[in-house]
Amino acid sequence: MKRYRAFIVPAVGLIAIAIGFLVFSLNDSLIYFKTPTELLVEPDSDARTRLGGQVVNGTIVESTTDITFEVTDGVEAITVIHSGAPQQLFQEGIGVVVEGVWRDGVFRSDTMIIRHDEQYRTRDGTYELPGSQAAP
């Protein structure tokens, strides 16, 4: 019985250390974001934050240096000023996650992530699977 305990105790300790390492490593790679309602309830001024929601139709205004639009969660809307060029798939009504700071009632972003589905379409609107060849 002593031999069994001498093996189990170190094994359980190593497993606990491995699980702890995996949890902390995984936490850094997950993308957490606040919704507009959460950001307005708990503003975290001057701290880098991720804001996620839908781009409100009719609010996109582009300039030479940035793009301004509103993001909503269906309850609240926040104005976002994104510096730099937007993602290629950026458009009204699409899901977006922007990263930046909340300052003076405006969210100033420098990073943008577009949420989209897995549907791929050709220019004529037909569906095409990634890596597949079109029929002649």
N, C-alpha and C positions, 0 to 999 in steps of 0.2 A: 504494500500500500504506500510506503514512503517513496518508492521509485515513481509511482504514478503521480503523486503530488509534486515531486521534484520536476517532472516534465510539464505538468499542466500549468503551474503558476507562471513560469517564464513564457510559455506559449500564449496564455491569456494576456499577459502584459505586452507582448509583441503585437498581438492582434489589436489591442486597444490603442497602441501607439500608431499603428498603420491606419486604423479608422480615423483617429484624430488628424493625422497628416492629410488624408484624403478629404475630409470635411473642410479643413482650412484651405487647401489648394483649390477645391471646387468652388468655394465661396468667392474667390477672386475672379473666377472666370464667368460667373453668372452675371447677367445684366438685369439690375434692378432699376426701376424708374418710378417716379411719382406721377400721379395724375394731376391735372390742373386743380381739382378740388383739394387734394392732399397738399399741394404746394401752397395754396392760398390759406389753408387752415394752419399749417406748420411751415412758415417760410424759413428757409435756411440761407440767409443773406450772406453773400460773398463766399459760400462754399460750393464747390463743383457738385452739380446735381444732374440727374437725368430726368427729363420730362417726356412723358409719352401720351399719345392720344391721336385723334383724327384731325387732319388739316381741314379747317372750316372752308366751305365753298365761298368763292368770291373775295377772299382775304389776301391772296398772294399778290405782293407788290415787289417787283424786282428793280434793283438799281445796279450801278456798275460795280459796287463793292460788296453789297449784301442783298439779302432777300428777307422781306417782312411778311409774316403770316400769323394766323391764329391757330392754336391747338385746343381741342375740346375733348372732354370725356363724356359729353352729353348733358352735363350739369353746369360746369363752369368753362370759360374760355380764357386763355392767356395769350398775349401777344408775344411772338418770338421774333427776334432779329438774329438771323443766321449770317455770320460773316463767311465769305467765300462762295464758291459755286455750289448749288444744290446737287444732290444725287441725281443720276440720270432718270430714274423712275419717279422722281418727285412730282406730285400733282395734287389737285384738290381732292378731298375725300379719302385719301390714302392714310394708312397708319404710319406714324413716324415716331422715332425716339431721338430727341436732341439732347446734347450734353453741353452744359455751360453754367452760368451763374444767374441767379434771380436778384435783380437790382432795380430799385425805383419803379416797381410795378411792371417791369419788362424782363423777359427771359432772354439773355444774350448767349447765343449758341455759337460753337465753332466746330462741332461734330454732329453729323446727322446719320441716322440709320433708318432705312426704309423697310417697313414690313410689307411683304407681298406674298401671294400664294404661289403654288408650284406649277401653275398653268403657263405653258409656253405657247405663243401664237405666232404664226407667220404674218407677214404684212397684209395678206388678204383675209386674215381673221381665222384661218383654220388652225386647229391644234396640232402641235408637233412635240414629240417626246425628246428630251435632251439626248444628244448622241445618235439620234435616228436619222436615216437618210430619207429624203423625200422620194416618193415613187415617181418614176419617169412618166 
